[in-house]
């Protein structure tokens, strides 16, 4: 049986996910407490039991994205002992996360959200920077093991790794999904492996 605290935590995650869904379907300009409540089948007043307003829900959305990125890293680490296999698994997880949550790119590329919300850009930067640090550590493991070239700065190679997905996500976003992010990632992964291979 869930305690009241756990129930509140679960409900807050559900609200954050509903906000992501509204972002995906309608865009940042249409995000409101009423629309999120409608998405969940709740009265708008029920939202205020968990969040004072939309700004705090956006903070919860950022936290949700961060927890999912961290879960992707943990899953990749447990999937294999080989650094390149771990990175490939992480890439697949990252692509799946974005494809299943198209509200994420709509949030990331939204001036409307960040112009009116002090500190959100900084929070997202720290979140992504932390993710890159985890990727860089996997790369360093590969460098120590001799499976990834050691004449390249690991943080730089981590940004290169993230670059497999982010430009493709922009193209997918701008084309309303016509640009195939997953197919691009498979092709770009082969180039990344060639770039990262020891000389």
Legacy VTK file of the C-alpha trace (Angstrom):
# vtk DataFile Version 3.0
C-alpha trace
ASCII
DATASET POLYDATA
POINTS 199 float
0.000 0.000 0.000
1.291 3.470 -0.957
1.835 6.034 1.739
0.462 9.548 1.299
3.975 10.824 0.516
4.507 8.157 -2.152
1.092 8.856 -3.610
1.963 12.550 -3.866
5.296 11.739 -5.524
3.584 9.436 -8.026
0.909 12.029 -8.773
3.549 14.721 -9.324
5.299 12.489 -11.879
1.990 11.817 -13.584
1.322 15.548 -13.799
4.812 16.167 -15.229
4.222 13.464 -17.849
0.823 14.946 -18.705
2.502 18.338 -19.156
5.014 16.734 -21.527
2.107 15.203 -23.464
0.380 18.595 -23.748
3.664 20.118 -24.936
3.912 17.400 -27.584
0.353 17.813 -28.843
-0.267 21.542 -28.539
3.086 23.248 -27.971
4.359 25.503 -25.182
1.953 28.377 -25.906
-1.010 26.148 -25.047
0.425 24.673 -21.850
-1.788 25.563 -18.884
-2.916 24.079 -15.582
-6.402 23.560 -17.072
-5.082 21.689 -20.116
-2.847 19.470 -17.991
-5.773 18.706 -15.677
-7.993 17.940 -18.666
-5.349 15.577 -20.019
-5.414 13.700 -16.698
-9.189 13.751 -16.308
-8.933 15.895 -13.174
-10.553 19.123 -12.069
-8.093 22.043 -12.424
-8.332 22.646 -8.666
-6.817 19.177 -8.069
-3.586 20.336 -9.697
-2.999 22.932 -6.994
-2.754 20.237 -4.330
0.548 19.229 -5.904
1.902 22.377 -7.584
1.400 26.102 -6.930
1.397 26.846 -10.662
2.600 26.061 -14.163
6.132 27.256 -13.463
6.609 24.575 -10.797
5.164 21.947 -13.136
7.811 22.897 -15.695
10.442 22.362 -12.978
8.958 18.897 -12.430
9.114 18.226 -16.183
12.816 19.098 -16.170
13.316 16.770 -13.187
11.431 14.019 -15.042
13.667 14.408 -18.101
16.734 14.278 -15.848
15.569 11.099 -14.112
14.926 9.420 -17.454
18.350 10.367 -18.791
19.899 8.966 -15.607
17.853 5.772 -15.979
19.098 5.457 -19.563
22.701 5.703 -18.368
22.126 3.112 -15.634
20.490 0.740 -18.104
23.370 1.139 -20.571
25.927 0.472 -17.825
24.175 -2.739 -16.826
23.652 -3.886 -20.429
27.339 -4.504 -21.161
30.876 -4.255 -19.791
32.201 -2.962 -23.130
32.289 0.865 -23.341
31.318 1.075 -27.023
28.415 -1.318 -26.465
27.344 0.804 -23.523
27.434 3.925 -25.689
25.437 2.210 -28.441
22.830 1.120 -25.916
22.718 4.638 -24.481
22.248 6.075 -27.976
19.328 3.737 -28.656
17.765 4.660 -25.300
18.229 8.363 -25.993
16.573 8.108 -29.407
13.680 6.126 -27.912
13.230 8.714 -25.144
12.921 11.553 -27.632
10.706 9.615 -30.055
8.329 8.579 -27.270
8.278 12.069 -25.721
8.136 14.632 -28.509
7.316 17.211 -25.857
10.992 17.157 -24.841
12.311 18.875 -27.993
9.342 21.244 -27.985
10.346 22.237 -24.449
14.075 22.475 -25.210
13.585 24.661 -28.267
10.930 26.900 -26.751
11.766 30.532 -26.180
8.290 30.962 -24.684
9.099 28.647 -21.790
12.519 30.041 -20.959
11.810 33.736 -21.469
9.122 33.711 -18.794
10.757 31.247 -16.414
13.845 32.404 -14.577
16.493 29.731 -14.081
14.966 27.035 -16.300
17.649 27.397 -18.968
20.333 27.111 -16.302
18.681 23.996 -14.835
18.490 22.359 -18.262
22.109 23.250 -18.980
23.212 21.612 -15.718
21.090 18.560 -16.454
22.572 18.106 -19.935
26.071 18.860 -18.660
25.655 16.132 -16.027
24.520 13.704 -18.714
27.560 14.587 -20.827
29.809 13.956 -17.810
28.385 10.429 -17.521
28.984 9.852 -21.246
32.534 11.174 -20.911
33.212 8.709 -18.081
32.117 5.794 -20.287
34.456 7.140 -22.979
37.326 7.347 -20.472
36.706 3.703 -19.541
37.038 2.843 -23.221
40.216 4.882 -23.480
41.708 3.081 -20.491
40.711 -0.272 -21.997
42.138 0.642 -25.398
38.815 0.371 -27.264
38.433 4.138 -27.748
41.207 6.402 -29.000
43.000 8.200 -26.185
44.268 11.166 -28.208
40.854 12.886 -28.055
39.463 14.763 -25.063
36.675 12.637 -23.538
34.269 15.561 -22.890
34.701 16.682 -26.518
33.924 13.179 -27.756
30.895 13.116 -25.413
29.504 16.256 -27.078
30.187 14.608 -30.447
28.179 11.599 -29.226
25.257 13.833 -28.207
25.566 15.465 -31.625
24.397 12.217 -33.209
20.940 12.876 -31.763
20.400 16.589 -31.213
20.618 17.916 -34.812
18.482 14.979 -35.946
15.913 15.821 -33.272
15.796 19.412 -34.551
15.201 18.157 -38.098
12.577 15.719 -36.850
10.885 18.523 -34.917
10.929 20.957 -37.838
9.642 18.319 -40.276
6.817 17.156 -37.963
8.458 13.744 -37.685
9.172 13.157 -41.368
12.927 13.134 -40.735
13.709 9.655 -39.385
15.785 10.211 -36.236
16.267 6.491 -35.533
17.531 5.712 -39.035
19.902 8.674 -38.890
21.220 7.534 -35.494
22.037 4.060 -36.822
24.004 5.516 -39.714
25.716 8.173 -37.609
26.682 5.579 -34.986
28.893 3.821 -37.544
30.686 7.107 -38.231
31.085 7.723 -34.499
32.692 4.295 -34.031
35.110 5.018 -36.885
35.962 8.381 -35.324
36.399 6.893 -31.851
38.408 3.831 -32.943
42.050 3.744 -31.777
44.510 5.010 -34.385
LINES 1 200
199 0 1 2 3 4 5 6 7 8 9 10 11 12 13 14 15 16 17 18 19 20 21 22 23 24 25 26 27 28 29 30 31 32 33 34 35 36 37 38 39 40 41 42 43 44 45 46 47 48 49 50 51 52 53 54 55 56 57 58 59 60 61 62 63 64 65 66 67 68 69 70 71 72 73 74 75 76 77 78 79 80 81 82 83 84 85 86 87 88 89 90 91 92 93 94 95 96 97 98 99 100 101 102 103 104 105 106 107 108 109 110 111 112 113 114 115 116 117 118 119 120 121 122 123 124 125 126 127 128 129 130 131 132 133 134 135 136 137 138 139 140 141 142 143 144 145 146 147 148 149 150 151 152 153 154 155 156 157 158 159 160 161 162 163 164 165 166 167 168 169 170 171 172 173 174 175 176 177 178 179 180 181 182 183 184 185 186 187 188 189 190 191 192 193 194 195 196 197 198
